[in-house]
Amino acid sequence: YAQTVPDFLRLVGRVQGLAAVHPDHDAMLVGVLAGPYEQWPLPWYLRRMGRVGYWTSEGDLAAVAQADVIVVSQEHAGAAERALGVRCVSEFYGLRPDVVLTLYVDRELWIRYLAARAGPPAG
């Protein structure tokens, strides 16, 4: 076991920021597909979100892919890319030294998130 790297808190902040603009807010569906070592400490940081599911097998990818926000370990990233196609945008975040997670965000939610960060149009 190794401590999380500071980048991990950026991942948590991104998920919380996405929830803020999602119609369901903290009830937004989040799917996590990773081994237990790559899941922890996400359950602690996302504990206030009521609909976060954790899976460890690629066989569960169909269930995970229903979420608007998906966190995937590198072990499962290739399968996730094939399953999600162009429906999602992706970002990479460090979890621990030499451990990277991929965050997939539904494209429509991503556009809403970017628009909210940009603020109202000037004029």
C-alpha positions in Angstrom: 0.0 0.0 0.0 1.2 3.5 -0.8 -0.3 6.9 0.1 -2.5 8.6 -2.5 -0.9 11.3 -4.6 -2.2 14.9 -4.6 -3.8 14.3 -8.1 -6.3 12.0 -6.5 -8.0 14.9 -4.8 -8.4 16.6 -8.2 -10.3 13.4 -9.3 -12.6 13.7 -6.3 -13.1 17.4 -7.0 -13.9 16.7 -10.6 -16.6 14.1 -9.7 -18.1 16.5 -7.2 -18.1 19.3 -9.8 -19.8 17.1 -12.3 -22.4 16.2 -9.7 -23.1 19.9 -9.0 -24.3 20.4 -12.6 -26.0 17.0 -13.0 -29.8 17.0 -12.7 -29.6 14.4 -9.9 -26.7 16.2 -8.1 -25.4 13.9 -5.4 -27.7 11.1 -6.6 -25.8 11.1 -9.9 -24.9 7.5 -10.9 -21.2 6.9 -10.7 -19.6 3.6 -11.7 -16.2 2.4 -10.6 -14.5 -0.5 -12.3 -11.2 -1.4 -10.6 -9.6 -3.8 -8.2 -10.0 -3.1 -4.5 -6.5 -1.5 -4.3 -7.5 1.0 -7.0 -10.9 1.7 -5.5 -9.8 2.8 -2.1 -10.2 5.6 -0.8 -12.9 6.6 -3.4 -15.7 5.1 -1.2 -14.6 7.4 1.7 -14.5 10.6 -0.5 -17.7 9.8 -2.4 -19.7 8.6 0.7 -22.2 11.5 0.5 -23.1 10.4 -3.1 -26.0 8.0 -2.9 -25.6 6.1 -6.1 -22.0 5.0 -6.5 -21.4 1.4 -7.6 -18.1 -0.5 -7.3 -17.3 -3.5 -9.6 -14.1 -5.4 -10.0 -14.7 -7.5 -13.2 -14.9 -6.5 -16.8 -17.9 -8.8 -17.0 -19.7 -6.0 -15.1 -18.9 -3.4 -17.7 -22.4 -3.3 -19.1 -23.7 -2.2 -15.6 -20.9 0.3 -15.1 -21.4 1.8 -18.6 -24.9 3.0 -17.7 -23.4 5.7 -15.4 -22.8 9.3 -16.5 -19.4 9.3 -14.6 -17.2 6.2 -14.7 -13.8 5.7 -13.0 -11.7 2.8 -14.4 -8.3 1.3 -13.5 -5.8 1.0 -16.3 -6.3 -2.8 -16.2 -9.9 -2.3 -17.6 -9.3 0.9 -19.6 -9.1 -0.8 -23.0 -12.4 -2.6 -22.5 -14.0 0.6 -21.2 -12.8 2.5 -24.3 -14.3 -0.1 -26.6 -17.6 -0.2 -24.7 -18.1 3.5 -24.3 -16.9 4.6 -27.7 -17.4 8.3 -28.4 -20.2 8.6 -25.8 -17.7 9.8 -23.2 -14.7 12.1 -22.8 -11.8 10.9 -20.7 -9.3 12.3 -18.3 -6.4 10.7 -16.4 -5.7 11.0 -12.7 -3.0 9.7 -10.5 -4.1 7.6 -7.5 -0.8 6.4 -6.1 2.7 6.3 -7.4 2.5 4.4 -10.7 -1.3 3.9 -10.4 -3.4 5.9 -12.8 -7.2 6.0 -13.1 -9.3 7.0 -16.1 -12.3 9.2 -15.6 -15.0 8.9 -18.3 -17.7 11.5 -18.4 -20.8 11.4 -20.6 -20.3 14.0 -23.3 -23.5 15.9 -22.6 -22.6 16.2 -18.9 -19.1 17.3 -19.9 -20.5 20.1 -22.1 -22.9 21.2 -19.2 -19.9 21.2 -16.8 -17.7 23.3 -19.1 -20.5 25.8 -19.7 -21.1 26.2 -15.9 -17.4 26.8 -15.4 -17.3 29.4 -18.1 -20.0 31.4 -16.5 -22.6 33.5 -18.3 -21.7 34.9 -21.7 -20.2 38.3 -21.8 -22.3 41.1 -23.3 
